[in-house]
Amino acid sequence: MTSQTSTSANNTQAAEQGSHMWVMTLEKPGRGMTTQYGTWTPPAGATRHDVFAALRGHIVAEHPEMASANTIFFSLEPNRL
């Protein structure tokens, strides 16, 4: 299983997007993988770990079979060029 989803609507203007762009890949070796991405504005005072845990929780809520999956990739960057 491979999927891609976004937490923000496609073709939105930058002002409507979150402050950070993220990508996360979870894998259950030999059984499935999912890659999801989107933009999000973390709450004030949030740490990178807080964001990681919240996003992983979001993915697992949509794909419960990934609850015990390994995190293969995680990127969180400011959403600007």
C-alpha positions in Angstrom: 0.0 0.0 0.0 1.4 3.4 -1.0 -0.6 6.6 -0.6 -0.1 10.3 -0.7 -2.4 12.8 1.0 -2.2 16.4 1.9 -3.6 18.3 4.9 -4.1 21.4 2.8 -6.2 21.8 -0.4 -4.3 21.7 -3.7 -3.8 25.0 -5.6 -4.2 27.1 -2.5 -2.4 30.4 -2.2 0.7 30.5 0.0 -1.2 32.7 2.5 -3.7 30.0 3.0 -1.1 27.3 3.6 0.5 26.4 6.9 3.8 27.8 8.0 5.6 24.5 7.6 5.7 21.8 4.9 6.0 18.2 6.0 6.6 14.8 4.5 6.4 11.5 6.4 6.8 7.9 5.3 5.8 4.9 7.5 6.6 1.3 6.6 5.6 -2.1 7.9 8.4 -4.2 6.2 7.0 -6.5 3.6 3.4 -5.5 4.5 2.9 -1.9 3.4 4.1 1.7 3.2 2.4 5.1 3.2 3.9 8.5 2.4 1.8 11.6 3.3 2.6 15.3 3.0 1.0 18.6 3.6 1.4 22.0 5.3 0.6 22.9 8.9 1.1 25.8 11.3 2.1 24.2 14.6 0.8 25.8 17.8 3.0 28.4 19.5 5.7 26.8 21.6 5.5 23.4 19.8 8.7 21.5 19.4 9.8 19.4 16.5 9.0 16.3 18.5 5.5 17.6 19.2 4.9 18.1 15.5 6.3 14.7 14.7 4.0 13.0 17.2 0.9 14.9 16.0 1.5 14.2 12.4 2.3 10.5 13.0 -0.9 10.3 15.0 -2.8 11.9 12.2 -1.5 9.3 9.7 -2.2 6.4 12.1 -5.8 7.7 12.6 -6.3 7.5 8.8 -4.4 4.2 8.5 -4.7 2.3 11.8 -2.7 -0.6 10.3 0.4 1.7 10.5 0.2 2.1 14.3 3.3 -0.1 14.8 5.0 0.9 11.5 8.6 2.2 11.4 9.2 5.9 10.5 11.3 5.7 7.4 11.4 9.4 6.6 10.3 12.7 8.3 10.9 16.2 7.0 9.6 19.4 8.5 10.7 22.6 6.9 9.5 26.3 6.9 7.1 26.7 4.0 8.9 29.4 2.1 11.5 29.7 -0.7 
